[in-house]
Amino acid sequence: MTGWIGISLGDVTGIGPEVTLKALASEISTDDARYLIVGDAPLLRELNSRLRLNLGLETYQGPGSAGRLCVANPLSQSLPQGMALGAAPAAHAAVAWLEDGAKRCLRCELDVLVTAPVSKDAIIRAGHAFVGQTEFLSQLAGTDRTVMMLLGQDDHERWLRVALVTTHVSIKLLPQQITQPKVELAIELAARACRDLGLASARVAVCGLNPHAGEGGQMGDEEQTVIAPAVRAIQARGPDVTGPLSGDAVFHHALRGDYDAVVAMYHDQGLAPLKAVAFDTGVNWTLGLPFIRTSPDHGTAYNIAGQGIANPSSMIAAVRLAKQLARARG
């Protein structure tokens, strides 16, 4: 591919810059893709030197830039050195870079956007109304029909693909947040994702919300009043979907190949099993955006930032998935 892969640099006081450069050092020789990092050039050049990666970082001159690895910064000034973890200037920059990368995608200047980790807490403390990168990008793109999917494979190359009906929602608010339209959307986009990935089938399993999928209404009725009607509605349209199923067993069956994707009702229901089998290589893919967006499935890891020991496997996987999806879209 010859298009541009965009990467927003995230919170520079975390491990985002490190895993980004390490991933690019791993990937840049594998194809002819061009990479645009939206971030701080002096910081990246210093880190590139310190990690001894020998990447040729060039200043972005527009889509016609000759270099394969460029940096652009929409901010007028570089960030100060020696900032504290989660410092406000870093949080402001992370939001600005995320916005700039997304707008470049909407202008078709970038084929995809890979987003390095940010700290929601730091961004909120810096004064931004911020729920998460997925929600921020959805609002910027003018759509509320997006779904977070997490993908990863275990040591035996068995995949889990998990789409979430809700994301960053308090447990006590879940019953009100899980609606039939949201469940239908997650199922629909999960099935479409299987097709976008080129899978031979698109068998989708849908979790219940309550233990044992509610035990016929004995432990909650959301399965009967919301989830099952959503499943039946999607089945009527043709997709191969099953549920609601007990969340304590469905991931075992998905991992052994009985299903191609699972729709989970809430964040930890889906991410706990995903991270159990693919902690270092999981990828976050936002379904339903008008552009491709992936990200590593980990946070800023402040506890190891600046030590040069961050594992880039999840960022590598995010870049590879982004390129795969861009190739599939032509």
C-alpha angles and dihedrals in degrees: 000000000000102000128106122271109204122209122188107209099223124198106354092200087066131057097279097104092045097051090042094056093041090051092049091049087055097044109034095081094050099075143349098270119137121223130211116192111200101208148075114328099197091049092049094048092050091048092045089055094044092051090044092228095141094213116167102234113190133184112259113245098179135285090312093061111137097215123092096214115043138165128215127181121192089194118091095223136043118245119262119256124247098030120172119252110282093008116177095242090055091048092049090049093049091056093046092050093047091051093046093050092049093049090051088054092049088052088050090241089123126040094210141359124226111191122209117215124286132188112243090196093053092047092050091047088052089060105263124131096232133160099169143309092271092055092042092053092045091054092046091051091048098241137114093186097094131120131194115234123188120200133186144142132224128229090279092054093251111149135223118194114184127184118195126221090197129017125184100017130133112251092237090058097049100098091057093043097051106083132166094250091052092049091048091049093051092049092046094049093043090056091047090050090057089055092046088054090054095242118166091235140015105217108167125195119198122210125221120234100228131056111285088006089290098305092253092312097314092112102031134326103231089105091057099038103037117006102044093047089051091051092049091048092054092044088056089059093055110257119131102247131155131191169308090276131174110272092218093067109024096081091055090056092045092051092053090052106261092121134029096210139009127215110214123194098223144014103267095036088065104029099048094065092038093055091043090064102028109023095147100034106038119129131203114218121184109218120205101029118127087241136040115268127177133163140178113272097238139076136243093288093210089180092071101027115133095015098100093233102104115130110235095195095108092047090048089052091048092052092047093050090048091053092046092053092045091053091049091053091049 
